[in-house]
Amino acid sequence: MTETAGTVAKPLDTSTIISPARLAHFVLRTSRFQEMIDWYKAVLGAEPAFQNEILAFLSYDEEHHRVAFLHMPDLKPQPEGIVGVHHVAFTYDSLSDLLATYKRLRDLDIKPIFPINHGPTTSMYYADPDGNQVELQVDNYDNIEDATAFFYSEAFAENPIGVEFDPEDLLARVEAGEDQEALKRRPDIGKRGLEAVKLR
């Protein structure tokens, strides 16, 4: 060991796995540069921290960027049936917030392609201009323990996918003042496997 300026060198401990403190951002390459920027600004309420003709960094909170775009002209469209990231998810604080966002985006002609109550979350999946999927969700449980317990329940074993819902119906029921905790409870429709729903 060496000592410098009164300090003692100490090897870092690698016996314990240190998980990241948080997810920082994701980056998308695109040929629809401005269209993608405009879509994510509308969907996430994000603003550019930096943008030129090649790069754009967008954020909706204290982080300098949550999503970034790399402008690469003449990219081919994504083909169906290949491996890769399925979707990226963003959580809202309440069902009201999620549905207010749904209503605002609907009025901009941005509509979900797959609304579903998974059990732990009520979720709406959207497709961006390049076909990447973005999940907007709200937690259905007040704490992580109850949400985790759902994954070990008989209901999840029978139906690990969830129950699809009509966003307009759910919106109307929330605006009519129905209890949101009750609305977030996933209905029991019995056994349902991966073959029962087309995972987009």
N, C-alpha and C positions, 0 to 999 in steps of 0.2 A: 504494500500500500504506500501511496505517496501522500504527503501533506503539503497543502498550499495555503498561504495566508491564514493559518490557524484553523483550517478545516481538515477533516479526515475523509479520504476517499472511501466510499462504501458501495460495493456492487449492488445493483438493483435486484430485488427479489423477483424471480420468474417462476416461483413455485405455485403462485396463484394466478389464475386467469383474470385479467383486468378488462372488464367490459367497457365499451365506449360510454361516455357521459350522456350523449344524445346523438340522434341522427342529424347531420348538418345540412346536406343538400343532395340533389340528384341533377345530372346533366343530360340533356337530350341533344342529339345531333339532328339537324333538320334542313330540308330545302325550302320549307314554308316558314321562313324565319319570322317575319312580322306577323303572319297569321297565328303562329304558335304563341308569340309574345302577347298578342291581343287576347287570345283565348285564356291563357293562364292569368292575365291581369283581371279578366272578367270573372273567372271561376274562383280564384283565390283571393281576390281583392289585393293583389300584389302590385308593387311598383318597381320600376327599374332602379337599382343602385348604380348600375353602369350599363351603357349600351353603345356599341358602335356597329359597323357594318358586318362584323364577324362574330362578336360575342354579346350576350346580354345576361345580366344577373338580376333576378327578381327576388323580392322578399316581401312578406306580409307581417313581419314582426321585428324583434330586435336583432335577429341574425342578419349579417350583411347580404347573404343570399340563401334562398331555400331551393330555388330551381334556376338552372342556367341553360342557355341555348348556344349551340355552336352552329354557325351558318355554314352549311356545306352544300353548294348548288349541285343539282342533278343526281341526288340520291334516289335509289329505287324505292318504291313503296314496300311496306312490310308484307311479305307473303304470309298466307295462312299456314298453320300447322308447323311452326318452327319453335325451337326452344328459346327461352328468354324471360325477361321480367314480365309477369302477368299484369300487375298493377301497383300503383303507389297510393297509399291511403292517408287521408287527413281527417282528424277528429274535431267535432264541434262540441261546445259545452252543453247544449240542450237540444231536444227534439225541435223546439221552436226555432232555434238558430239554423238547424239543418233544413227545415221546411221553408223558412224564409229565404234561404239561399236557393233551394229548389225553385221557389216561386219567382225569384228575381232572374234566375238563369232561364227558366221556362219562357219568361217574357222577352228574353234575348234570343229565343229559339235554340237554346242549349238544353237538351233534354237527356235524362238518364237512359242508358241502354239496358240496365238491369237493376231494378229496385228490389231489395231482398232483406228480410229480417233474418240474420244469421243465428240469432239467439243472444250471443254476447253483444252484438251491435245491430243497429238498424242502419242499412247502408244503401247508397245509390251510386252505381257505377256509371261513369261518363267516358266517352271516347274523345280524345283531343283531335285536332286536324290531321295528325299523322297516324291516328288509330291507337295510340297509347292509352291505356285505361287508367282512370283516376277514380278512386273510391272516396266519396264523402260520407262520413259516418258519425253516429253518436253512440256512446256506450250505453247499453241497456241496464247496467248495474252500477250502483253507487261506489263500489269498491272493487279492487282487483281480485280479492279473494272470492267474492261471489261470482264474478265473471269466469275466473279460472275453474271454479267448481262446476260450472255448466259444461265444460269440456269433458268432465268425468261423469256426467249424468246419463241416464238411460235415454233421455230425449235426444241428446247429441249423438249417442251411439246409433240410434234409429235413423236420425236425419242430420248428418254432419254438414249439409248444404244450407238449409234454411227454407223459409217460406216467402215467396214473392208477394208483393203488395202493390196496390194502386196508389201512386203518390198523390193524385188528386183527391182520392177518398181520405187518405191520411191527413192531408192538408185541411180539408173541410172539417174533419173531426177535431183537429187541434184548434182551428179558428172558432169552432163552436164551443170550445171550452172543456172538452173531454179530458179526463185525467191522463196526463202524459205518461206516467209510470205504467198505467194499465195498457195504454196504446203500444208501449215498447215491448210488452210481454209477447214472446213468440207463440203463435197458435200451434197446437199439437195436431199435425196432419198425419201422424204415423210414419211408417218406414219410408225413407227416401234416400237413394244412393246417388252416386255421381252420374249414373246412366239416366236418371230421371230429369236432369236439367242440362241444357247445353251450356257448358262453361265457356263464355265468350272470350 
